[in-house]
Amino acid sequence: MRLLGTLKLSQCPARRGATAFTLVEVIFAMAIVGVLIIALYSGITSSVSLVRNCQENERVTQILSDKLDTIRLYNWTQINSAGRFVPTNFVLGIDPINTNSTPYYTGNISIVQAPITETYRSNILQVTVTVNWASGSRPQSRSMLTYVAKYGIQSYILRE
């Protein structure tokens, strides 16, 4: 018996093709990776959009508060002087420090008689500040209002 030219089946090295993935397994793995990448991308996109909306809302709140605080510094005569002291329209950019930034927020200030029926109605004004802007392609608007009294609001608060 000659064994030099023949090898037993248990002595054969493993075939290289037996350890590779099949084409179906590779396509299935690529599909899973593709779905994971799309999910990651959509998660990042939605979080960036959410952060941008929060920044815009915070900036609008700052603008509204600033305008109302400025109005509270005026006296009764200045507020009633029909636009000489209190501007009725304003335009602001994204950057509050850089005045040359692109206009982004537009707004108006309306001063009207307070919607009350009491006898002191002529001594109280309602001031409304409205800010408009576009977030992406959606127009947005927010407003705040306050009351200004001729002799101070403390005179009109009921005490028990």
Buried (B, 14 or more C-beta within 10 A) or exposed (E): EEEEEEEEEEEEEEEEEEEEEEEEEEEEEEEEEEEEEEEEEEEEEEEEEEEEBEEBEEBBEEBBEEBBEBBEEBEBEEBBEEEEBBEEEBEBBBEEEEEEEEEBBBBBBEBEEBEEEEEEEEBBBBBBBBBBBEEEEEEBEBBBBBEBBBEEEEEBEEEE
